[in-house]
Amino acid sequence: MESPQYMMRDIPQEDRPRERMMEYGAGALSHTELLAILLRTGTRQESAMHMAQRILNQAGGIRSLMDLSLEEMTAMKGIGQAKAVQLKAGIELGHRIAKSRLAPSTSIRTPRDAADILMEQLRYLQKEHFVCLFLNSKNHIIAQETLSMGSLNASIVHPREVFRAAIKCSSASIVCAHNHPSGDPTPSPEDIQITKRLIEAGAIVGIDVLDHLVIGDGTYVSLKEKGLV
């Protein structure tokens, strides 16, 4: 037996998402409530809250929502182009805010410094992304670049591409990072092998590879801290 689908008008005024945000702040709202606010309205048969919960269920959770294309969103019942564009814009804005912590004056002194910058950018991605932070002689970040996407292996991440990008921005050193979509940041043998190759190549061209971080779901592993390189 299906549970009744309550419309927004059936929800007490003080329990509606917008009212709860104004009263308690955005941090007090659930994923479903925040998504309902972005949707703004539901349909005649379904409230914005119920639609939001259904979308999260179909997407596979909040972390998978950002990977949906406009076409995949509009294929969902009740989601037209306008709603799909609103959602994609909101997701992209959040993604850019996470990236905005990167500034020319940001310096990398510890693995945690690099992880704090890259964690929110990489932790939700469904494919492996290999990213480099390029630093000047004072360990200030001067550039960031994604150099590969897909399964991390020696044929995809080649020292030539990494150091071509480093030389282009006159980098003195680099910090490498990639994500594990599984959420488990335990380095694989391939991760260690690639890091050693990059360190060796860096020694030849005079650009230090300071570390390689593996980013998981809210956690990370520094190969340097673990003594793996």
C-alpha positions as CSV (number, residue, x, y, z in Angstrom):
1,M,0.0,0.0,0.0
2,E,1.5,3.4,-1.0
3,S,1.9,6.0,1.6
4,P,-0.2,9.2,1.0
5,Q,1.6,12.0,-0.9
6,Y,1.1,15.1,1.1
7,M,1.1,18.4,-0.8
8,M,3.0,21.4,0.6
9,R,-0.2,23.1,1.7
10,D,-0.8,20.1,4.0
11,I,2.5,20.7,5.8
12,P,2.2,23.0,8.8
13,Q,3.6,26.5,8.0
14,E,6.4,26.2,10.5
15,D,7.6,22.9,9.0
16,R,7.9,24.0,5.4
17,P,11.5,24.1,4.0
18,R,11.6,27.9,3.3
19,E,10.1,28.7,6.7
20,R,12.5,26.4,8.4
21,M,15.5,27.9,6.6
22,M,14.5,31.4,7.7
23,E,13.9,30.2,11.3
24,Y,16.9,27.9,11.8
25,G,19.3,28.5,8.9
26,A,20.3,26.4,5.9
27,G,22.5,24.1,8.0
28,A,19.5,22.7,9.8
29,L,17.7,21.5,6.6
30,S,17.9,18.0,5.2
31,H,19.1,17.3,1.6
32,T,15.5,16.8,0.7
33,E,14.4,20.2,2.1
34,L,17.3,22.0,0.3
35,L,16.5,20.3,-3.0
36,A,12.8,21.2,-2.6
37,I,13.7,24.8,-2.2
38,L,15.7,24.7,-5.4
39,L,12.7,23.0,-7.2
40,R,10.4,25.7,-5.8
41,T,7.2,23.9,-6.9
42,G,5.9,20.4,-7.4
43,T,3.1,19.2,-9.6
44,R,-0.6,18.8,-9.1
45,Q,0.0,15.2,-7.9
46,E,3.2,15.7,-6.0
47,S,4.7,18.2,-3.6
48,A,8.1,19.8,-4.1
49,M,9.2,17.8,-1.0
50,H,8.0,14.5,-2.3
51,M,9.5,15.3,-5.7
52,A,12.9,16.1,-4.1
53,Q,12.9,12.8,-2.2
54,R,12.1,10.9,-5.4
55,I,14.9,12.6,-7.3
56,L,17.4,11.8,-4.6
57,N,16.3,8.2,-4.6
58,Q,16.5,8.0,-8.4
59,A,19.9,9.7,-8.5
60,G,21.3,7.4,-5.9
61,G,21.8,10.1,-3.3
62,I,23.1,13.6,-3.0
63,R,26.6,12.8,-4.1
64,S,25.3,11.3,-7.4
65,L,23.1,14.3,-8.2
66,M,25.9,16.4,-9.5
67,D,26.8,13.8,-12.2
68,L,23.3,14.0,-13.8
69,S,23.2,15.7,-17.1
70,L,20.3,18.0,-18.1
71,E,19.0,15.2,-20.3
72,E,19.0,12.8,-17.4
73,M,17.2,15.3,-15.2
74,T,14.5,16.1,-17.7
75,A,13.9,12.4,-18.1
76,M,12.6,12.3,-14.5
77,K,8.9,12.8,-14.0
78,G,8.0,16.4,-13.2
79,I,11.3,17.8,-14.2
80,G,11.2,20.1,-17.2
81,Q,14.0,22.2,-18.7
82,A,13.5,25.1,-16.3
83,K,13.7,23.0,-13.2
84,A,16.7,21.0,-14.6
85,V,18.5,24.2,-15.4
86,Q,17.8,25.6,-11.9
87,L,19.2,22.4,-10.3
88,K,22.3,22.3,-12.5
89,A,23.0,26.0,-11.8
90,G,22.6,25.5,-8.0
91,I,24.9,22.4,-8.1
92,E,27.5,24.2,-10.2
93,L,27.4,27.3,-7.9
94,G,28.1,25.1,-4.9
95,H,31.0,23.4,-6.8
96,R,32.5,26.7,-7.7
97,I,32.2,28.0,-4.1
98,A,34.1,24.9,-3.0
99,K,36.8,25.6,-5.6
100,S,36.9,29.3,-4.7
101,R,39.1,28.7,-1.7
102,L,42.0,28.4,-4.1
103,A,43.7,31.8,-4.2
104,P,47.1,33.0,-5.5
105,S,48.1,33.6,-1.9
106,T,47.2,30.1,-0.6
107,S,50.3,28.3,0.5
108,I,50.8,24.5,1.0
109,R,52.8,23.7,4.1
110,T,51.3,20.3,5.0
111,P,49.2,17.5,3.3
112,R,46.2,18.8,5.1
113,D,46.5,22.2,3.4
114,A,46.3,20.5,0.0
115,A,43.5,18.2,1.1
116,D,41.4,21.1,2.5
117,I,41.5,22.7,-1.0
118,L,40.8,19.6,-3.0
119,M,38.5,17.5,-0.8
120,E,35.2,19.0,-1.8
121,Q,36.2,19.2,-5.4
122,L,37.1,15.6,-5.8
123,R,35.2,13.5,-3.2
124,Y,31.9,13.2,-5.0
125,L,33.2,12.5,-8.5
126,Q,32.3,9.2,-10.0
127,K,35.4,8.9,-12.2
128,E,39.0,9.2,-11.1
129,H,40.4,12.7,-11.7
130,F,44.2,13.4,-11.5
131,V,44.8,16.9,-10.4
132,C,48.0,18.9,-9.8
133,L,48.6,22.0,-7.7
134,F,51.5,24.0,-9.0
135,L,53.5,25.9,-6.5
136,N,56.1,28.7,-6.6
137,S,59.3,28.8,-4.6
138,K,57.4,30.0,-1.5
139,N,54.9,27.1,-1.8
140,H,52.1,29.5,-2.9
141,I,49.6,28.0,-5.3
142,I,50.0,29.6,-8.7
143,A,47.8,27.2,-10.7
144,Q,45.7,24.1,-10.6
145,E,45.0,21.7,-13.5
146,T,43.1,18.4,-14.0
147,L,45.4,16.4,-16.2
148,S,43.4,13.2,-16.7
149,M,40.0,11.5,-16.0
150,G,39.3,7.8,-15.9
151,S,41.1,4.9,-14.4
152,L,44.4,5.9,-13.1
153,N,47.3,4.1,-14.7
154,A,50.7,4.8,-16.2
155,S,49.4,5.2,-19.7
156,I,47.0,8.0,-18.7
157,V,49.1,9.9,-16.2
158,H,52.4,10.5,-18.0
159,P,55.2,12.5,-16.5
160,R,55.5,14.4,-19.8
161,E,52.0,15.9,-19.4
162,V,52.5,16.7,-15.8
163,F,55.8,18.5,-16.2
164,R,54.8,20.2,-19.4
165,A,52.0,21.9,-17.4
166,A,54.4,22.6,-14.5
167,I,57.0,24.3,-16.8
168,K,54.3,26.3,-18.6
169,C,53.4,28.0,-15.3
170,S,57.0,28.2,-14.1
171,S,56.2,26.0,-11.1
172,A,59.0,25.2,-8.6
173,S,57.2,22.2,-7.1
174,I,53.9,20.3,-7.4
175,V,51.4,18.4,-5.3
176,C,49.5,15.6,-7.1
177,A,46.1,14.3,-6.1
178,H,43.4,12.0,-7.4
179,N,40.2,10.7,-6.0
180,H,39.0,7.1,-5.4
181,P,35.2,7.1,-6.3
182,S,34.8,4.1,-3.9
183,G,35.4,6.5,-1.0
184,D,38.3,4.5,0.2
185,P,41.6,6.4,-0.1
186,T,43.9,3.4,0.4
187,P,46.6,3.8,-2.2
188,S,46.8,1.1,-4.8
189,P,50.2,-0.3,-6.1
190,E,49.6,1.7,-9.3
191,D,49.2,4.9,-7.3
192,I,52.6,4.3,-5.7
193,Q,54.2,3.3,-8.9
194,I,53.0,6.4,-10.7
195,T,54.1,8.6,-7.9
196,K,57.6,7.2,-7.9
197,R,57.8,7.8,-11.7
198,L,56.8,11.4,-11.2
199,I,59.3,12.0,-8.5
200,E,62.1,10.6,-10.7
201,A,61.1,12.7,-13.6
202,G,60.8,15.8,-11.4
203,A,64.3,15.3,-10.2
204,I,65.6,15.3,-13.8
205,V,63.8,18.6,-14.7
206,G,64.3,20.3,-11.3
207,I,60.7,20.4,-10.2
208,D,60.0,18.7,-6.9
209,V,57.0,16.4,-6.4
210,L,56.1,17.2,-2.8
211,D,53.3,14.7,-2.3
212,H,50.5,12.7,-3.8
213,L,47.2,12.7,-2.1
214,V,44.5,10.1,-2.6
215,I,41.1,11.6,-1.8
216,G,38.3,9.5,-0.4
217,D,34.9,10.4,1.0
218,G,35.8,13.0,3.6
219,T,39.2,11.5,4.2
220,Y,42.5,11.3,2.4
221,V,45.9,9.5,2.5
222,S,49.2,11.3,1.9
223,L,51.7,8.9,0.3
224,K,54.5,11.0,1.7
225,E,53.2,10.9,5.3
226,K,52.7,7.1,5.0
227,G,56.3,6.7,3.8
228,L,55.2,5.1,0.6
229,V,57.3,7.3,-1.6
